[in-house]
């Protein structure tokens, strides 16, 4: 959920950024300009130099689109970010709207000038996105690729940091890069494709067992790559990031080239080209020679491969969660002793980070910690700042969503904590959310179903009270990579089949604006369920909870829980207590034993 970008200081306090953009649009004869959250790799997390959406709008969330015309400015965000966008926008002229294709198209159709020229940077939008938008607006406006207007007016733009690429040992990855490349090449031959174009950095990093520090909190290397059917791959990036020994070590299968050569290489490709229109920049398609290439539009082949963790990765992920559980338990013990000392959100974030730093092979947070108390907790992806930082109240709900990057794996968990006596309404909301989380945790389902089929299970108890939440129930998680990793998810839109070996989050919630927010999150491993010998039974899958952290029992409304739900909670607390208690100091052991007491 999960990266924070800080906007640069305006270069001219007398002229708004929107007005500077409009001046350039007028010179270029452009009526509307699209400013997305994305960079040229189309990944979720970006560096500060690519934070154009934040620069023009002030919005720091991980998904959004701003459209500037000569008369209006619209900022489109999804339900996770509505409150945040309204709070963060840096111009009263900005109107916050829903990030849906239908809403965007209708807004553009109503432009005063018809036809209008709607311009976009072709490197910052996917092929699918532009083709779809062009089709919808064909009768009304002209869609035109252009240079990036924001880059022309953004003075003091942050520069890319130069960080070295490094390799990950097979004892953590479980597979060599040669085996992964050979696996993809076999898939390519089965599909009769000549080349695969990779644009997502996490795909390239997973495939080649490399990591980097090009983006905060996510150990990726910004790169493009082209693989042929002979298991050879060309990687295009800033070659200053490649140590000489590494380049020599990875040859001849892997060859590195400067990013500037990528465009010319695209022009020379011939044959059947595998690319994913949902993640591949529109510009890339335009560099391919149309007379000599045929597009095979299909999901990046590494996507499904990396989503199913091998035994070595699963072992490492379990170890990472044990370390993270210890850090969280130490932190929660500290928090229980300091809630009456006027601590604030930012000091809590710092303290939690200090506890994680004590764990071996900890590499940093997997995203900027979300720590929202009271009404701040109702902002789904809230980020504490000097402006918003809030002292924890005596009877607050405190929502903490955080995670760690360990060499062995990536973690992500959320706990909602009572800092005093909490009223019955808040306890009811908490218990309804917990019932949904437990329902997913205990679920067994027939093979072949997707996250879309499971999503409503988490919402059932909230729905019966007329309540809901505006985000998915779960997302995939990488292995020392991105904390948000597809293609699987538990959401109303996701149709990817869930398979044994996938890691996915389980995080229902409820948010009451101006009052409080609740979310409870564990990570789950998809497993094959124990066969049922009953006649007519089918092959089933189930979840194993791998997060190890107590759930605040002070927030339970026990009359709402069934015997089965109470049994699950008791079993969960017993399991984590037995795994971790001996690794803690006596005073923390005492706190953990009390927190995990059977109901």
Secondary structure, DSSP 8 states (H G I E B T S, - for coil): ----------S-TTS-HHHHHHHHHHHTT-SEEEEES--TT--S---GGG-HHHHHH---SSS-EEEEESS-EEEEE-TTSHHHHHHH-S-TTEEEEE--HHHHHHHHHT-SSSS-EEEEETTSSBHHHHHHHHHHHTTT-EEEEE--HHHHH-TT---------EE--HHHHSS-HHHHHHHHHHHHHHTT-SEEEE--HHHHHHHHTEE--SBTTB-----EEEEETTS-EEEEE-GGGS-HHHHHHHTTTEEEEEGGGHHHHHHH--EEEEE-TTTSBHHHHHHS-TTTEEEEE---HHHHHHHB--HHHHHHHHHHHHHHHHHHHHHHHHHHTTTTS--BHHHHHHHHHHHHHTSTTEEEESS--EEEEGGGGGSTT----TTT--B--TT-EEEEEE-EEETTEE--EEEEEESS---HHHHHHHHHHHHHHHHHHH-EEETT-BHHHHHHHHHHHHHTTT---SS-SEEB--SSS-SS--S-EESSS---B--TTBEEEE--EEEETTTEEEE-BEEEEEEE-----STT---EEEEEE-------GGG--GGG--HHHHHHHHHHHHHHHHHHGGGS-HHHHHHHHHHT---
